[in-house]
């Protein structure tokens, strides 16, 4: 594996890990909010929003890596 492949693998693994962490957080917050240390409604809402943003960001990173670095699309020659 060359450096480029290793770097892309790292970025993809990191994004997938971030996605898993965000999904775990959302699952916990949605299914067991009383188990979360922050008990105010504002804290819960903030945590939900932050987890959703992390999930959305991770999904975007995964999609970008797949589109630009893993799926070598053929160049469009029709103009």
Residue, then its C-alpha position, 0 to 999 in steps of 0.5 A: x500500500x502506498x502513501x496515498x492509499x494509506x492516507x485515503x484508508x485513514x480518512x475513510x476509517x476516521x469518517x466511519x468511526x465518527x459516524x459510528x460514534x454519532x449514531x451511538x450518541x443519537x441512539x442513546x439520546x433518543x432512547x435513554x435520555x434520562x441516562x445522560x448526565x445533562x438533565x436540562x432540556x437545553x442540554x439535551x437539545x444541544x447534544x442532539x443537534x451536535x450528534x446530528x451535525x457529526x453524523x451529517x459531517x461524517x456521511x458527507x466525508x464518506x461520500x466525498x471520499x468514495x466519489x473522488x478517491x475510490x470510484x475512479x470515474x471515467x473522464x467525460x469526453x462528451x461536450 
